[in-house]
Amino acid sequence: MTEAGSSGSPTPGRLEGKRAAMVVCWFLGLGSLVSWNSMLTIGDYYYALFPHYHPSRVLTLVYQPFAVGTVATLAYNEARIDTRKRNLAGYTLFFLSTLALLLLDLGTSGKGGLGNYIGICILVAAFGVADAHVQGGMVGDLSLMCPEFIQSFLAGLAASGALTSALRLMTKAAFENSNNGLRKGVILFLAISIFFEFLCILLYAFIFPKLPIVKHYRAKAASEGSKTVSADLAAAGIQTEANETVDDDKYPERLSTKQLLFQNFDYALDLYLIYVLTLSIFPGFLYENTGHHKLGSWYAVVLIAMYNGWDLVSRYIPLMECLKLKSRKGLMLATLSRFFLIPCFYFTAKYGDQGWMIFLTSFLGLTNGYLTVCVLTAAPKGYKGPEQNALGNLLVVFLLGGIFSGVALDWLWLIGNGKF
């Protein structure tokens, strides 16, 4: 290896580029979900086009099986998959799918109908495949670096929701009284998403791998036996020798995925339960089961915005060590206690006013983001680079599995209310 994390190399604290890397991670997180969050945030548009097809629930249900199935396959083979190619493939697929969604809307002049709905579902499935490539790949890649990078990436994920919600409120206000105003706002949304996806391709391909601190962590992972970082090291000008071998005495064989799962099952279960609860309420329940209030057509948009805003804020709370939850038992207890939100949402939707619903939705977002960051920054500590990468991929499988289960359970609200 022409450059490596040898004993004489600078410590991570001295290396340049940490702040720049955190900014890039934030944008990469933003690009990981901005297209999908745009779909969720413009749900009112799809309800206008397809009023009888339950778009917020159906599109999410289409998205998740492809995401979960793909990420599980990739996690099983993560040791043999080049991380650079995986992440670039994911961001490129996001870019092309979002562009196709915009072209579909322009080509059909924003008309409804089953054929257009099926076309949207196909593109949403492509979003799921892209998400599996990017989330698992990025979380695994960043797990072998410093916790601040994962926190910044996760904050970017939440920022995509907050950004789309803020833009949705502005476009809804700007175009509300204009001809075909709802569709104009959607076109603007999709164009912005396309820009961010293209930006992420450029940032990950040309900027991120060349930052000194990123090169240090990847070279260190390679010296510990990781084969997933070789293309990124090559892009940074660091070549690994073909005949280079790992010193087995210094770096014993990495733990298997099964061993990592047994050692971190509580963390995996935490993520699964966090997202089962969140996605059983967000977004389907907020669109279809909260009734009609004084805010009228703005009500669901405001609820989505409050969730996304507090989800973003909460992901910065763990940066203050005194407020970061580190106890494994504490994380499990906090995760389980969130299930009391189910009866709270049920009775508030039935008997409460919009103020209480906004409060509950905000608390849902606050706890979702906070607990996610606490789990994903705590779990990789103490492992070698290849193990951290494998563990990151494994945890994302449970995260997306929780989302899929939550989306499926979300339909129970309709059954319970006799709407299905």
Secondary structure, DSSP 8 states (H G I E B T S, - for coil): --S---TTS--TTTSS-HHHHHHHHHHHHHHHHHHHHHHHHTHHHHHHH-TTS-HHHHHHHHHHHHHHHHHHHHHHTGGGS-HHHHHHHHHHHHHHHHHHHHHHHHHTTT--SHHHHHHHHHHHHHHHHHHHHHHHHHHHHHHTS-HHHHHHHHHHHHHHHHHHHHHHHHHHHHHTTSTTHHHHHHHHHHHHHHHHHHHHHHIIIIIGGGSHHHHHHHHHHHHTT--TTHHHHHHTT----TT----TTTS-----HHHHHHHTHHHHHHHHHHHHHHHTTTTHHHHHSS---TTGGGHHHHHHHHHHHHHHHHTTGGGSGGG----HHHHHHHHHHGGGHHHHHHHHHHH--HHHHHHHHHHHHHHHHHHHHHHHHHTTTTS-HHHHHHHHHHHHHHHHHHHHHHHHHHHHHHHHTT--
